[in-house]
């Protein structure tokens, strides 16, 4: 079966549907994390996910979390220490990647002090439609340049 040529309506429609599906995958995963439904959040990632650490970097032996089990353990440890919520901005699809600017809002355990930081994740979606890699950037421009 011939593959539609670049720039044709059929190919554009296929790429748009893939981008929408990838964005929805990431949006649902973040929503599940915010509900503390880690099973649902982890359903969006591959078994061998690699995720750059964005909190707790100083305490870690590696700058990257590897695999679902380690990722779950990191998440559980983080939400035990602080009330952490991810507030995503506008999602940007670039090929098999989704750039997701976000604000992380935390409240310390037993404290009314709120802290927040902004960062940008770039999620890479594998051929199975799961997140296989999450990289962290300080700006959308840096993530977009890396995605190109």
C-alpha positions in Angstrom: 0.0 0.0 0.0 1.5 3.4 -1.0 2.4 5.8 1.8 0.8 9.3 1.3 3.3 11.9 0.1 4.3 14.6 2.6 2.0 17.6 2.5 -1.0 15.6 1.3 -4.3 15.9 3.2 -4.2 12.2 4.2 -0.7 12.3 5.7 -1.5 15.6 7.5 -4.6 14.1 9.0 -2.7 11.0 10.2 0.0 13.1 11.8 -2.6 15.4 13.4 -4.4 12.4 14.9 -1.1 10.9 16.2 -0.2 14.3 17.8 -3.6 14.6 19.4 -3.4 11.1 20.8 0.1 11.7 22.1 -1.0 14.9 23.9 -4.0 13.2 25.4 -1.8 10.4 26.7 0.4 12.9 28.5 -2.5 15.0 29.8 -4.2 11.8 31.2 -0.9 10.7 32.8 -0.4 14.0 34.5 -4.1 14.1 35.7 -3.7 10.6 37.1 -0.5 11.6 38.9 -2.3 14.6 40.4 -5.1 12.2 41.7 -2.3 10.0 43.1 -3.5 7.2 40.8 -0.1 6.0 40.0 -1.3 2.8 38.3 -3.2 4.9 35.7 -0.2 7.3 35.4 2.2 4.5 34.8 -0.1 2.9 32.2 1.0 5.8 29.9 4.7 4.9 30.1 6.8 2.0 28.8 8.3 -0.6 31.1 11.8 0.7 30.4 11.0 4.5 30.7 13.9 6.8 31.4 12.9 10.1 33.2 15.3 12.9 34.1 15.1 13.8 37.7 13.7 17.3 38.4 13.3 17.1 42.1 15.5 15.2 44.6 18.5 15.3 42.2 21.0 15.9 45.1 19.9 12.7 46.9 20.1 10.5 43.8 22.9 8.3 42.6 21.8 8.8 39.0 20.3 11.8 37.2 17.8 9.5 35.5 15.0 7.3 36.9 14.8 4.0 35.0 11.8 1.8 34.7 8.3 1.9 36.1 9.2 0.4 39.5 11.8 3.0 40.2 9.6 5.8 38.9 6.7 4.7 41.2 9.1 4.6 44.2 10.3 8.1 43.4 6.8 9.5 43.1 5.7 7.8 46.3 8.7 9.2 48.1 8.1 12.7 46.7 4.4 12.9 47.6 5.1 11.6 51.1 7.5 14.4 51.7 5.5 17.2 50.0 2.0 17.8 48.6 3.0 18.0 44.9 0.8 19.0 42.1 1.7 19.4 38.4 -0.1 22.3 36.6 0.6 21.8 32.8 0.5 24.6 30.3 -0.2 24.3 26.6 1.0 21.0 25.1 3.1 21.2 21.9 3.4 18.2 19.6 6.6 17.8 17.6 6.6 14.5 15.7 6.7 11.7 18.3 7.5 14.2 21.1 5.2 16.2 23.3 6.6 19.4 24.9 4.8 20.1 28.2 5.6 23.3 30.1 4.4 22.9 33.6 4.4 24.5 37.0 5.1 22.3 40.0 3.3 23.5 43.1 4.3 22.0 46.5 3.3 22.4 50.1 5.6 20.9 52.7 4.2 18.2 55.0 2.7 19.9 58.0 3.2 23.3 56.5 1.2 26.0 54.9 4.2 27.2 52.9 3.7 26.9 49.2 6.6 26.7 46.7 6.4 26.5 43.0 8.8 26.1 40.1 8.4 26.1 36.4 10.0 23.6 34.1 9.4 22.0 30.7 9.2 18.3 30.0 9.7 16.7 26.6 8.1 13.3 26.4 9.2 10.9 23.6 6.5 8.5 22.5 7.6 5.1 21.3 6.2 2.9 18.5 3.8 1.3 21.0 2.2 4.7 21.8 3.8 4.9 25.3 6.1 7.5 26.8 9.6 6.0 26.6 11.7 9.0 27.7 11.1 12.2 29.6 13.7 15.0 29.5 13.6 18.2 31.5 14.4 21.7 30.1 14.4 25.2 31.5 12.4 26.7 28.5 10.1 25.8 25.7 12.7 27.2 23.2 15.3 24.7 24.5 12.9 21.8 24.4 11.8 22.7 20.9 15.4 23.0 19.7 16.2 19.6 21.1 13.1 18.1 19.5 14.1 19.3 16.0 
